[in-house]
Amino acid sequence: MSLDVYLFHLLNNLSSHWPLVGVVGVFTAEVVVWLLLAWYLVAFIWARHQDILELLVSAVGAGALYLTNSVVSLWWFRPRPFATEATFNLLVGKPLIDKSFPSEHAALAFFLAYLLVRHRRSWWWAYLVAAAVALGRVVVGVHYPLDVLAGAVIGLIFGFFTTELSRIWQLISAPTKRVPISTRRLIV
């Protein structure tokens, strides 16, 4: 048995011993990623500098993240644990033929956490919330630990590139200081 499968069984079986773990696992696996998205949108709306292009770049980054996850899953298809493991606790419904690697929920959670921390460093604990989402995906039985780890890495990479693209765009589109005509030196 590989370490990945062993850790899956260890985490997934927690819900059979402690039902509260299952309830928290379902909440973190299915709901918290959308709370992270809402947090990012509220932070964007209440920001002092509401640059719509920053939001557009973030949306493009999220779309590229989803597309990359889809391409990676075609390149390296891995069935979900409940399709291959004999003993497991499936706490949420998923299609049997759906892919497991990489975790899109974990990728989106870490992508949003990166954007939030870049927005305000004191929100470092957004990474802990993203880790709870990733852990919840294993607890509910829809991903192996390696799936959520790969999703987290992809999300962080796309978060970095998205913020860098946004920073570059702001530098390019920043208005240049114009000197009024009356104070310019006339060259004769």
C-alpha positions in Angstrom: 0.0 0.0 0.0 1.4 3.4 -1.0 1.7 6.3 1.5 -0.9 8.1 -0.5 -3.5 5.3 -0.1 -2.5 4.8 3.5 -3.1 8.5 4.3 -6.3 8.5 2.4 -7.6 5.6 4.6 -6.3 7.2 7.8 -8.1 10.5 7.1 -11.2 9.1 5.5 -11.8 6.6 8.4 -11.8 9.5 10.9 -15.4 10.2 10.0 -16.5 6.7 11.0 -15.0 7.0 14.5 -16.0 10.6 15.1 -19.2 11.7 13.2 -18.4 15.4 13.9 -15.3 15.0 11.7 -17.6 13.9 8.9 -19.8 16.9 9.3 -16.9 19.4 9.4 -15.3 17.5 6.5 -18.4 17.9 4.3 -18.6 21.6 5.2 -15.0 22.3 4.5 -15.0 20.2 1.3 -18.1 21.6 -0.2 -18.8 25.1 1.2 -15.6 26.8 2.4 -14.1 27.2 -1.0 -17.1 29.3 -2.0 -16.7 31.3 1.2 -13.1 32.0 0.2 -14.4 33.3 -3.1 -17.0 35.5 -1.4 -14.2 36.8 0.9 -12.1 37.7 -2.1 -14.9 39.5 -3.8 -15.9 41.5 -0.7 -12.2 42.4 -0.2 -12.1 43.6 -3.8 -15.2 45.7 -3.5 -14.1 47.3 -0.2 -10.6 48.0 -1.4 -9.5 51.6 -1.7 -8.4 51.1 -5.3 -11.2 49.3 -7.2 -9.5 48.4 -10.4 -11.8 46.4 -12.6 -8.8 45.1 -14.6 -7.5 43.5 -11.4 -10.7 41.6 -11.1 -10.6 40.7 -14.8 -7.1 39.4 -14.5 -8.1 37.3 -11.5 -11.0 35.8 -13.4 -8.7 35.0 -16.3 -6.3 33.4 -13.9 -9.1 31.3 -12.4 -10.2 30.2 -15.9 -6.6 29.3 -16.8 -6.4 27.4 -13.5 -9.5 25.4 -14.4 -8.2 24.7 -18.0 -4.8 23.6 -16.7 -6.4 21.2 -14.2 -8.5 19.8 -17.0 -5.5 19.3 -19.2 -3.5 17.7 -16.4 -6.4 15.3 -15.6 -6.5 14.2 -19.3 -2.7 13.7 -19.3 -2.7 11.9 -15.9 -6.2 10.5 -15.3 -6.7 9.0 -11.8 -10.0 7.7 -10.7 -11.5 8.9 -7.5 -10.8 6.8 -4.4 -14.4 5.4 -4.2 -13.9 3.9 -7.7 -10.8 2.0 -6.7 -10.7 1.4 -3.0 -12.6 -1.4 -1.4 -13.2 0.3 2.0 -14.0 4.0 2.3 -16.5 6.4 3.6 -18.0 8.5 0.8 -19.7 11.5 2.4 -20.7 13.5 -0.7 -22.1 12.3 -4.0 -19.8 12.3 -7.1 -20.0 10.7 -10.5 -18.1 7.3 -10.6 -16.2 8.2 -13.8 -15.0 11.6 -12.6 -11.3 12.3 -12.3 -9.5 12.7 -9.0 -6.1 14.3 -10.0 -5.6 17.2 -9.4 -8.2 18.5 -7.0 -9.9 21.5 -8.5 -11.3 22.6 -5.1 -7.9 22.6 -3.5 -6.4 24.5 -6.5 -9.1 27.1 -6.3 -8.8 27.4 -2.6 -5.1 28.0 -2.6 -5.4 30.3 -5.6 -7.8 32.5 -3.7 -5.8 32.2 -0.5 -2.7 33.5 -2.4 -4.7 36.4 -3.9 -6.1 37.3 -0.4 -2.7 37.2 1.2 -1.2 39.4 -1.5 -4.0 41.8 -0.9 -3.4 41.9 2.8 -0.5 40.1 4.5 -2.4 39.9 7.8 -4.8 37.4 6.1 -2.1 34.7 6.1 -4.5 32.4 7.8 -6.4 32.1 4.4 -3.8 29.4 3.7 -5.1 27.5 6.8 -8.6 27.8 5.4 -7.4 26.5 2.0 -5.6 23.6 3.8 -8.9 22.8 5.5 -10.7 22.6 2.2 -8.0 20.3 0.8 -8.1 18.1 4.0 -11.9 18.0 3.8 -11.7 16.7 0.3 -9.8 13.7 1.5 -11.9 13.2 4.6 -15.1 13.0 2.6 -13.6 10.4 0.3 -13.4 12.2 -3.1 -9.6 12.7 -3.3 -6.3 11.1 -2.3 -3.8 13.3 -0.4 -1.6 13.6 -3.5 -4.5 15.0 -5.5 -5.1 17.9 -3.1 -1.3 18.5 -2.8 -1.0 18.8 -6.6 -4.1 21.0 -6.6 -2.6 23.2 -3.9 0.7 23.6 -5.8 -1.1 24.4 -9.1 -3.3 27.0 -7.3 -0.3 28.7 -5.7 1.6 28.8 -9.0 -1.4 30.4 -10.8 -1.9 32.8 -7.8 1.6 33.9 -8.2 1.4 34.4 -12.0 -2.0 36.1 -11.7 -0.7 38.7 -9.2 2.4 39.3 -11.2 0.3 39.8 -14.4 -1.9 42.2 -12.5 1.1 44.1 -11.2 2.7 44.3 -14.6 -0.6 45.5 -16.1 -0.9 48.2 -13.4 2.6 49.4 -14.2 1.9 49.5 -17.9 -1.5 51.3 -17.6 -0.4 53.7 -14.9 -0.9 57.3 -16.0 2.3 59.2 -16.6 2.8 62.5 -14.9 2.2 65.3 -17.4 3.7 68.6 -16.9 1.4 71.5 -17.6 2.2 73.4 -20.8 2.8 76.7 -18.9 5.7 75.2 -16.9 7.5 73.4 -19.8 10.6 74.9 -21.1 10.3 75.9 -24.7 13.0 74.7 -26.9 13.8 77.2 -29.6 
